[in-house]
Amino acid sequence: MLDLTITRRFQAPPSLVFAQWVTAEAIRDWFAPDTYATTDCTVDARPGGAWRLRYRSDKGDEFVENGVFREIAPPERLVLTLTQAHSAFAGPETVITVTFRAVDSGTEMTFHQSGFREQAHRDGNAEGWQECFDKLARLLAA
């Protein structure tokens, strides 16, 4: 299995960065790459609670991701599963662990996703997450 780790800094307190992961309204604004728009998002932010996201590319391709929250420890740590459920891009269940640490005037977020079976799938996710986190940084800076 292959893993992915990304560390980013945001100019916002940990509580605000954490909240972007657990509220549907916030997730809709950043949890898809730049050329995609979220069309539906549901979040039950509690251990054992499910989340689901549907988004569409600017070319009209539709994607679905879903999972379950395993651990929620505001504003420091979040663990959830993610499965890409779209038929053409269906992938294995992966586990995401996100930690949030106060630094200077902001937050250092460390994102770790494990469970990839193929390098290409992991690398594609790495590119997509970077775009998502760029969007998140812009939203938090506004």
C-alpha positions in Angstrom: 0.0 0.0 0.0 1.1 3.5 -0.8 0.7 6.7 1.3 0.6 10.4 0.7 1.6 13.2 3.1 1.1 16.9 2.6 1.9 19.6 5.1 0.5 23.1 4.6 0.3 26.3 6.6 -2.8 28.5 6.7 -3.3 32.0 8.1 -6.1 31.0 10.4 -6.4 29.5 13.8 -6.6 25.7 14.2 -10.3 25.8 15.2 -11.2 27.5 11.9 -9.1 25.2 9.7 -10.5 22.2 11.5 -14.1 23.5 11.0 -13.5 23.5 7.2 -13.3 19.7 7.4 -16.5 19.0 9.3 -19.2 21.3 8.0 -20.9 20.7 4.7 -21.2 24.4 3.9 -17.4 24.8 4.2 -16.5 21.6 2.4 -18.6 22.6 -0.7 -16.2 25.6 -1.2 -12.9 23.8 -1.3 -13.1 20.0 -1.4 -12.7 19.6 -5.2 -10.0 20.6 -7.6 -10.2 24.0 -9.4 -12.0 22.9 -12.5 -14.7 21.1 -10.5 -17.9 22.3 -8.7 -19.5 20.5 -5.8 -23.1 19.6 -6.6 -24.1 17.8 -3.3 -22.5 17.4 0.1 -23.7 15.8 3.3 -21.7 15.5 6.5 -22.6 13.8 9.8 -19.5 15.0 11.8 -19.3 12.5 14.7 -17.4 9.2 15.1 -19.2 6.7 13.0 -21.0 9.4 11.0 -21.0 9.3 7.2 -20.0 12.0 4.7 -20.7 12.1 1.0 -19.6 14.5 -1.7 -20.7 14.7 -5.4 -18.9 17.0 -7.8 -18.7 17.7 -11.5 -15.8 18.7 -13.8 -16.1 21.6 -16.2 -16.4 18.9 -18.9 -19.5 17.4 -17.2 -17.9 14.3 -15.7 -19.4 13.5 -12.3 -17.6 12.0 -9.3 -18.7 10.8 -5.9 -16.6 10.4 -2.8 -17.8 9.1 0.6 -16.6 7.8 3.9 -17.0 7.6 7.6 -15.5 9.7 10.4 -13.5 7.5 12.7 -12.1 10.1 15.1 -13.0 13.8 15.7 -10.8 15.6 18.3 -11.4 19.4 17.7 -9.3 21.3 16.9 -6.3 19.0 16.8 -7.0 15.7 14.9 -9.4 14.2 12.5 -9.5 10.6 11.0 -11.9 9.6 8.3 -12.2 7.1 5.4 -12.5 8.1 1.8 -13.6 6.0 -1.1 -13.9 7.3 -4.6 -17.2 5.7 -5.7 -17.5 6.8 -9.3 -17.6 3.7 -11.5 -14.8 4.8 -13.9 -12.5 6.0 -11.0 -13.6 3.7 -8.2 -10.8 3.2 -5.8 -10.0 1.4 -2.6 -11.1 2.7 0.8 -8.3 5.0 2.0 -7.8 6.4 5.5 -7.1 10.1 6.0 -5.6 11.5 9.2 -5.4 15.3 9.5 -3.6 17.1 12.4 -3.8 20.8 13.1 -1.1 22.6 15.1 -1.0 26.2 16.1 2.1 28.0 14.6 3.0 31.7 14.6 -0.2 33.4 13.5 -1.8 30.4 11.9 -2.1 26.6 11.6 0.2 23.9 10.3 -2.0 21.1 8.9 -0.5 17.7 8.2 -2.6 15.6 5.9 -1.8 11.8 5.6 -3.8 9.5 3.3 -3.0 5.8 3.3 -4.2 2.7 1.4 -3.5 3.5 -2.2 -2.8 0.4 -4.3 -1.3 2.1 -7.3 1.2 4.8 -7.7 -0.8 6.6 -10.4 -3.9 6.7 -8.1 -1.8 8.2 -5.3 -0.1 10.7 -7.6 -3.4 11.8 -9.0 -4.8 12.3 -5.5 -1.7 14.3 -4.6 -2.3 16.7 -7.4 -6.0 17.0 -6.6 -5.4 17.6 -2.9 -2.8 20.3 -3.6 -5.5 22.2 -5.7 -8.0 21.7 -2.9 -5.6 23.0 -0.3 -4.8 26.0 -2.5 -8.6 26.8 -2.6 -8.8 26.3 1.2 -5.9 28.7 1.7 -7.6 31.4 -0.5 -10.9 31.0 1.4 -9.2 31.2 4.8 -7.2 34.3 3.8 -10.3 36.1 2.5 
